[in-house]
Amino acid sequence: MAKVLDKQTSEAVRERIRFYRELGVWDFYRRDVPEELRAQLAAQSQVESAPESIEIESEREELAKATKAAQTSAPAAPVKIGAPLPETSPAARISALKVIREDIGDCTRCVLHKQGRKQIVFGVGNTQADIMFVGEAPGADEDEQGEPFVGRAGQLLNNMIQAMGIKREDVYIANVCKCRPPNNRTPEKEESDTCSPFLMRQIAVVRPKVIVALGAVASKALLSVNDSMANLRGKLYDFEAKVQPGVPEDIGFSTKLVVTYHPAYLLRDPRQKKETWKDLQMVMKYLGMAVPKKAEE
């Protein structure tokens, strides 16, 4: 059984990890501690009156030695306890998203796992996208293929993206819920609340300049409000991705958010496509994108 750290120890560990990251050390491994080092650490813990500057310098020297030892030896059973900071490189963001996906696992946190879902539908797209589209939950096609927005609504979303003068590969696409609700029903609040922390972590990794919330479920989950689409649309919101303390992405991230209609709703009521285009134009103007002449007309 894993040992649960008390609050003080947990905070100390987090501070130490931040310290290591400032020095460029990202990966951590579980290693046996030599008896000599155990004795040395025990002796050091008894010293309480050393000046702070000496303690810091000593800690840096120990870190340099430990890093050199880790690079020159082959540690057994590496256990990564943190992902690289998301803004460092595309590869680092891919690695961080992989950690989130592994944390989700074959999820059984809510009732959806026993109501017919075939697989987790995580997210797809450019990990350095300026725009991130967020829907509510996978449908039948998405559950079958394991990718969000690949059915009829997905084809319409692709058309919306192309109308903006970009490609699907240029954006990142995800859902609040990662599992398909039975018969494509609307996700319950408990289901959204259970899954949304993983979405927040995805947002913190991708770090889009604008999030486009597709439909009422995504809008209410992200903005934590209960209002009509008519009242939620037409605004550029300040949005903060709130992640749980202790996860690698808990560095905080703020961006902008725009609410618009879900493509599935537009298939039922095509009259709202014009209003949706107004919302997308708001996104384009904020990002300094040129509005295609045909679409503008």
C-alpha positions in Angstrom: 0.0 0.0 0.0 1.4 3.4 -1.0 2.4 5.7 1.8 0.3 8.9 2.1 2.3 11.9 2.9 1.1 14.5 5.4 0.5 18.0 4.2 3.8 19.5 5.3 5.8 16.7 3.8 3.8 16.8 0.5 4.5 20.5 0.2 8.2 20.0 0.9 8.3 17.4 -1.9 6.6 19.8 -4.3 9.1 22.5 -3.5 12.0 20.2 -4.0 10.6 19.2 -7.4 10.2 22.8 -8.4 13.8 23.4 -7.3 15.0 20.5 -9.5 13.1 21.8 -12.5 14.7 25.2 -12.2 18.0 23.4 -12.7 16.8 21.6 -15.7 16.1 18.2 -14.1 12.7 16.8 -15.2 12.7 13.0 -14.8 12.9 11.3 -11.4 13.6 7.7 -10.6 13.2 5.5 -7.6 16.7 4.4 -6.5 18.2 2.6 -3.5 19.9 5.0 -1.1 23.5 3.9 -0.2 24.1 3.5 3.6 26.8 6.2 3.4 24.4 8.7 2.0 21.7 7.6 4.6 24.2 8.4 7.4 25.2 11.7 5.8 21.6 12.8 5.4 20.9 11.8 9.0 23.8 13.8 10.2 22.8 16.8 8.2 19.3 16.7 9.5 20.7 17.3 13.0 22.4 20.6 12.0 19.9 23.4 12.6 22.0 26.5 12.8 23.8 26.5 9.5 23.4 29.8 7.5 20.8 29.7 4.8 23.2 30.5 2.0 25.4 27.6 3.0 22.4 25.2 3.1 21.4 26.3 -0.4 24.9 25.9 -1.8 25.3 22.5 -0.2 21.9 21.4 -1.7 23.0 22.5 -5.1 26.2 20.5 -4.8 24.4 17.4 -3.7 21.9 17.8 -6.6 24.8 18.1 -9.1 26.4 14.9 -7.8 23.1 13.1 -7.8 22.4 14.2 -11.4 25.8 13.1 -12.6 25.3 9.7 -10.9 21.9 9.3 -12.5 23.4 10.0 -15.9 26.3 7.6 -15.6 24.4 4.7 -14.1 21.5 2.6 -15.4 18.6 2.9 -12.8 16.3 -0.1 -12.5 12.5 0.3 -12.9 12.3 4.1 -13.7 9.2 5.7 -12.2 8.4 9.1 -13.6 6.5 11.3 -11.1 6.2 14.4 -13.2 5.8 15.4 -16.8 8.0 18.0 -18.4 6.6 21.5 -18.2 4.2 21.9 -21.1 5.6 25.1 -22.7 9.1 23.6 -23.3 8.6 21.8 -26.6 6.1 19.9 -28.7 7.6 16.6 -27.5 7.2 17.7 -23.9 3.6 18.5 -24.4 3.0 15.1 -26.1 4.7 13.5 -23.1 2.6 15.5 -20.6 -0.7 14.5 -22.4 0.4 10.9 -22.4 0.8 11.1 -18.6 -2.8 12.5 -18.3 -4.1 9.7 -20.6 -2.3 7.1 -18.4 -3.8 8.7 -15.3 -7.3 8.2 -16.8 -6.6 4.6 -17.5 -9.6 2.3 -18.2 -11.6 4.7 -16.1 -14.3 3.4 -13.7 -14.8 6.7 -11.8 -18.4 7.2 -12.9 -21.3 5.1 -14.1 -20.5 5.6 -17.8 -17.9 2.8 -17.7 -20.7 0.2 -17.2 -23.3 1.7 -19.5 -21.9 0.5 -22.9 -18.9 2.6 -23.6 -16.3 0.9 -25.8 -13.3 3.0 -25.1 -11.9 6.3 -23.7 -12.0 9.1 -26.2 -9.2 11.4 -25.0 -8.4 14.2 -27.5 -6.6 14.8 -30.8 -4.8 17.6 -32.7 -2.0 20.1 -32.5 -0.5 20.1 -29.1 0.6 23.7 -29.7 -2.7 24.9 -31.1 -3.9 28.5 -30.8 -7.5 27.2 -30.8 -8.9 24.4 -28.8 -12.5 23.1 -29.4 -14.3 21.5 -26.5 -17.5 19.5 -26.9 -19.6 17.6 -24.4 -19.0 13.8 -24.9 -18.3 11.2 -27.6 -21.1 9.8 -29.8 -21.3 6.4 -31.4 -18.8 7.1 -34.1 -16.3 8.6 -31.7 -16.7 5.7 -29.3 -16.1 3.3 -32.2 -13.0 5.1 -33.5 -11.6 6.5 -30.3 -11.3 10.1 -31.7 -13.6 13.1 -30.9 -15.8 14.6 -33.6 -15.5 12.1 -36.4 -19.3 11.6 -37.1 -21.7 13.9 -38.9 -21.2 16.6 -36.3 -17.5 16.2 -36.7 -17.7 16.7 -40.5 -19.6 19.9 -39.8 -16.9 21.0 -37.3 -14.3 20.3 -39.9 -16.2 22.6 -42.3 -16.3 25.3 -39.6 -12.6 25.1 -39.1 -11.9 25.2 -42.8 -14.1 28.3 -43.1 -11.7 30.0 -40.6 -8.9 29.4 -43.1 -7.2 26.6 -41.1 -7.2 22.8 -41.0 -8.4 20.3 -38.4 -4.7 19.4 -37.9 -4.1 23.0 -36.7 -6.4 22.9 -33.7 -6.8 20.6 -30.7 -10.2 18.9 -30.0 -11.4 17.3 -26.8 -14.6 16.7 -24.8 -15.6 17.4 -21.2 -16.5 13.7 -20.8 -14.3 11.0 -22.2 -16.9 8.3 -22.4 -20.0 8.0 -24.5 -23.3 8.3 -22.6 -25.9 5.7 -23.5 -27.9 6.6 -26.6 -25.9 9.8 -26.8 -27.8 11.4 -23.9 -26.6 14.6 -22.3 -23.9 13.9 -19.7 -25.1 14.2 -16.1 -23.5 16.9 -13.9 -21.8 14.2 -11.8 -20.3 12.7 -14.9 -19.0 16.0 -16.2 -17.7 17.0 -12.8 -15.8 13.6 -12.5 -14.2 14.0 -15.9 -13.6 17.7 -16.2 -10.4 17.7 -14.1 -8.7 15.8 -16.9 -9.9 18.3 -19.4 -8.5 21.1 -17.3 -5.1 19.3 -17.3 -5.3 19.0 -21.1 -6.0 22.7 -21.4 -3.0 23.5 -19.1 -0.7 21.4 -21.3 -1.9 22.6 -24.8 -2.2 26.2 -23.6 -4.4 27.5 -26.4 -4.9 31.2 -26.9 -8.7 30.7 -27.3 -11.0 27.9 -26.2 -14.2 27.5 -28.2 -16.8 25.8 -26.0 -19.3 23.9 -28.3 -22.7 23.7 -26.8 -24.3 24.2 -23.4 -22.7 21.3 -21.6 -19.2 22.3 -22.4 -19.9 26.0 -21.8 -21.5 25.4 -18.4 -18.8 23.0 -17.3 -15.9 25.3 -18.3 -17.5 28.6 -17.0 -19.1 27.0 -13.9 -22.4 28.8 -14.7 -25.9 27.7 -15.4 -27.3 30.0 -18.1 -28.8 29.9 -21.6 -26.8 29.8 -24.7 -28.4 33.1 -25.8 -26.9 34.8 -22.7 -23.5 33.0 -22.8 -22.8 33.7 -26.5 -21.3 36.9 -27.9 -18.6 37.4 -25.2 -14.9 36.9 -24.9 -14.4 35.4 -21.5 -11.3 35.3 -19.3 -10.8 31.7 -18.5 -8.5 30.0 -16.0 -7.7 26.3 -16.2 -8.0 25.1 -12.6 -6.1 21.9 -12.0 -5.8 19.8 -8.9 -2.8 20.6 -6.6 0.1 18.3 -7.0 -0.3 17.4 -10.7 2.5 18.3 -13.1 0.3 21.0 -14.7 -0.5 22.8 -11.5 1.5 25.8 -12.7 -1.7 27.6 -13.7 -2.9 28.9 -17.0 -5.2 31.6 -18.2 -6.7 32.2 -21.6 -9.8 33.4 -23.5 -13.0 31.5 -24.1 -15.8 31.9 -26.6 -19.2 30.0 -26.5 -21.0 28.8 -29.6 -23.5 26.2 -30.7 -22.5 22.5 -30.9 -22.3 21.2 -34.5 -24.9 18.5 -33.6 -27.3 21.3 -32.8 -26.6 23.0 -36.1 -27.5 19.8 -37.9 -30.9 20.0 -36.3 -31.3 23.8 -36.7 -29.1 25.1 -39.7 -30.6 28.6 -39.1 -28.1 29.0 -36.3 -25.0 28.6 -38.5 -24.9 32.3 -39.2 -24.8 33.0 -35.5 -22.1 30.4 -35.0 -20.0 32.1 -37.8 -20.3 35.3 -35.8 -18.8 33.6 -32.8 -15.9 32.1 -34.9 -15.3 35.6 -36.4 -14.8 36.9 -32.8 -12.2 34.2 -32.3 -10.4 35.1 -35.6 -10.4 38.8 -34.9 -8.9 38.2 -31.4 -6.2 36.1 -32.9 -5.5 38.6 -35.7 -6.6 36.1 -38.4 -7.9 37.3 -41.7 -11.6 36.5 -42.4 -12.0 34.7 -45.7 -13.9 37.0 -48.1 -16.4 34.4 -49.2 -17.2 33.4 -45.7 -17.4 37.1 -44.6 -20.0 37.7 -47.4 
